[in-house]
Amino acid sequence: MRQPLALVIDDEPDICELLSLTLGRMDIETESAADVSGAKALLDSMKFDLCLTDMQLPDGDGLELVAWMQKHAPDVPVAVITAHGNVETAVQALKLGAFDFLSKPLDLNHLRNVVESALKIDRTAEEHKSTLLGDSPPMHELREMVDRVARSQAPIHISGESGTGKELVARLIHSSGPRSDGAFVPVNCGAIPAELMESEFFGHRKGSFTGAISNKIGLMQSADGGTLFLDEIADLPFAMQVKLLRVIQEKTVRPVGSSTEELINARILSATHKNLAQMVAAGEFREDLYYRINVIELSVPALRDRGDDVTILSEHILKKLRPDVSLDDSARNALLGYSFPGNVRELENMLERAVTLCGSNTISEADLRLRPAAPQAEAVSSSTTENLGSQVENIQRQAIIGALQKTRYNKTAAARLLGLSFRQLRYRIKKLGIE
């Protein structure tokens, strides 16, 4: 079996030598390039297992090379080396397709972790395939995105309504990537009392507070080498948002009562059914944390937007519950016409109840006991309607003005912050008379 081969790109000979020596001790051979053109020539002529590149190069920058590699060497994981504290550049590199990033001065333990994860990508790529069921276009797109982002170490935010399967998507990203042999640690951010949150996340030392009778390992440390999934991250208190941001940026944690920090190597995945962009615009969620966890966003479609997938899912669920039971035409048509406010979770509960209640091996529409559609609201007076409309417009106007001020009147960035397209924002600005 041949030794892995790495490409090191830096115009500083000392950095190239340090990286080559470190990788050599890991039984990895290296080739070096001092600029973008030299790197491209080597990538065209040789088969590399990973690439490490500095951001500032004599004839270009690392971002240009990362973008070029996505087209010409897409199978080579690339990590970028950024100046200390240059988080914006690191995030931009991750969005362009970089596997991970390293900050100067280089931490050799972190470097080894990054390299070891990169070398696992090829091995896991074919071993794990997305198992999200459904033939609808939104599900095909979601599966493709899962396969693409699984090899990266970029933070992923998974959005979608309650019951759509956001944790399933997170588990698939974990199991399809280089961290599949590490732990997957799911955390419901809304279920941890605020006073215990820091201890639960970061651990504590014996005697650090009343009741701390022994050392405790935090959730972050439990996910070391694996994936930490922060479900319902919108429920994190502001104080904890600040601490989480620092952990993501510095990749270190300090247990409660400890005087030293510990290096942490965990990939962060997050999810919520709430609109984080709107929460940021309303001042309810930290903008800097939003941009750090939302490097790449995956949207899980609602079941009502997935067409015939509901019958595919129903058959799959029934096979697990009771293989001898099936749906008749009335039940199948009823499911296809139902809006499923609770999504896949509601479908599972509905079928489990129907299997119990049906008197034969066939489930009919009556056995499903679908919830009736919500009644139409009674007509209200025109004055009340006008008053409500003006209140809604005022709320929209304030949110848009706030987003424009935060982005220094960059309409593209403001639209992204509000969760709107540029065209939608421009329409609302004109409609609301915002100058």
C-alpha positions, 0 to 999 in steps of 0.5 A, spaced: 500 500 500 502 506 497 504 512 502 499 518 502 501 524 498 500 531 500 501 537 497 504 543 501 503 550 498 507 556 501 512 561 499 515 561 506 520 555 506 520 555 513 513 553 513 513 548 508 519 545 512 515 544 518 509 541 514 513 536 511 517 534 517 510 533 521 507 530 515 513 525 514 512 523 522 505 521 520 508 517 514 505 522 509 510 524 503 510 531 501 511 535 494 511 543 495 509 549 491 511 556 492 505 559 488 498 558 485 501 556 478 506 551 481 500 548 485 496 547 479 501 544 475 503 539 480 495 537 481 494 536 474 500 531 473 500 527 480 495 524 484 494 527 491 491 525 497 490 532 501 492 539 500 495 544 505 495 551 502 497 558 505 492 564 503 497 569 501 501 567 495 505 571 490 501 570 484 494 569 487 491 567 493 488 560 497 481 562 495 482 562 488 486 555 488 480 552 492 475 554 487 479 552 481 480 545 485 473 544 486 473 543 478 480 540 476 481 536 482 475 535 486 477 529 490 483 532 493 481 535 500 484 542 501 485 545 508 487 553 508 492 556 512 489 563 515 492 569 519 490 568 526 483 571 527 482 571 520 475 568 521 471 571 515 477 568 510 476 561 513 469 561 512 469 564 505 474 558 504 469 553 507 464 556 503 468 555 496 469 547 498 475 547 503 475 541 507 478 545 513 482 551 515 488 552 520 490 558 523 497 561 524 501 560 528 500 553 527 498 548 532 501 541 530 496 537 534 490 541 530 494 540 524 495 532 525 487 532 527 485 535 520 490 531 516 487 524 519 480 526 518 482 528 510 485 521 509 479 518 511 475 521 506 476 516 500 475 510 505 468 513 507 465 516 501 463 509 498 462 505 505 456 510 507 450 512 502 445 517 504 438 513 506 433 519 505 427 516 502 423 519 497 423 520 489 421 527 489 426 533 486 427 536 493 429 529 496 434 528 490 437 535 491 437 534 499 441 527 498 446 530 493 447 536 498 448 531 504 453 527 499 457 534 498 457 536 505 459 530 508 466 530 506 467 537 509 469 540 516 465 546 515 459 547 520 452 546 517 446 548 519 439 544 518 433 548 517 426 545 516 419 544 520 418 540 526 418 533 524 421 533 517 427 529 519 433 534 521 436 529 526 436 524 521 440 528 516 445 530 521 446 523 522 447 521 515 452 527 514 456 524 520 456 517 518 457 519 510 464 523 512 471 522 515 468 522 522 464 516 522 468 512 527 467 517 532 461 519 536 455 522 534 452 527 540 445 530 539 444 535 544 437 539 545 439 546 546 432 547 549 432 542 554 438 544 558 436 549 564 440 555 563 444 554 570 447 548 568 448 549 560 456 551 561 457 545 565 453 540 561 457 543 554 464 544 557 464 539 563 467 541 570 472 540 575 471 537 582 469 542 587 468 548 582 461 549 585 456 546 590 454 539 588 460 538 583 463 532 587 467 529 581 470 531 575 465 531 569 466 531 561 462 535 557 458 534 551 463 538 547 469 533 549 464 527 548 464 529 541 471 529 540 473 526 534 466 526 532 460 530 531 456 535 536 449 536 533 446 542 536 438 541 535 434 547 536 440 552 537 435 558 537 433 556 544 440 557 546 441 563 551 445 569 549 451 568 554 451 561 552 451 563 544 458 567 546 461 561 549 459 557 543 462 562 538 469 562 542 469 554 542 468 554 534 473 559 533 478 557 537 477 550 537 478 550 545 474 549 551 475 550 558 471 546 563 468 550 569 473 551 575 479 549 570 484 554 569 487 551 562 483 550 556 483 543 552 483 542 545 477 540 542 476 536 535 468 536 534 464 538 527 459 542 529 452 541 526 446 545 528 438 545 527 432 549 528 425 549 526 425 557 527 428 562 522 434 564 524 435 570 519 429 573 522 431 572 529 438 575 528 434 581 524 430 582 531 436 582 535 434 575 538 440 571 536 447 573 535 449 575 528 456 573 529 454 566 531 449 565 526 454 566 520 459 561 524 454 556 524 451 557 517 457 556 513 453 551 509 445 551 510 441 545 508 433 545 508 429 539 509 423 539 505 416 539 508 412 532 507 406 536 503 412 539 498 414 532 497 408 529 492 408 521 492 414 521 497 408 520 502 406 513 499 413 511 499 414 513 506 408 510 508 410 503 505 417 503 509 414 505 516 408 499 515 414 494 513 417 496 520 411 496 524 407 490 521 409 487 514 402 484 513 398 490 513 397 495 507 394 501 505 387 501 501 386 506 495 382 511 500 387 511 505 393 512 500 388 518 496 387 521 503 394 521 505 396 524 498 391 530 499 393 531 507 397 537 509 401 534 514 403 540 519 407 535 523 410 532 517 414 525 517 413 524 525 406 525 524 405 520 519 409 515 523 404 516 529 398 516 524 400 509 521 402 506 528 395 508 531 392 506 524 395 499 525 393 498 532 385 500 530 384 497 523 380 490 524 384 487 518 390 487 514 388 493 510 388 500 513 382 505 510 381 512 510 377 512 516 383 508 520 387 514 519 383 519 523 386 525 519 385 531 523 380 536 520 383 542 516 383 548 520 376 552 520 376 559 516 377 565 520 370 569 521 370 575 517 372 581 520 371 588 520 374 592 514 377 597 520 380 591 524 383 589 517 386 595 515 389 596 522 392 589 522 395 590 515 398 597 518 401 593 524 404 588 519 407 593 515 410 597 520 413 590 523 416 589 516 419 596 515 422 595 522 425 589 520 428 591 513 431 598 516 434 594 521 437 589 516 439 594 512 443 598 517 446 592 520 449 590 513 451 598 512 445 598 506 448 592 502 441 590 499 444 583 497 447 582 505 440 584 508 436 580 503 440 574 506 439 576 513 432 576 512 431 570 509 429 573 502 431 573 495 434 580 492 428 581 488 423 580 494 427 585 498 427 590 493 419 589 492 418 590 499 422 596 499 419 599 494 412 597 497 413 600 504 416 606 501 423 605 504 428 610 502 
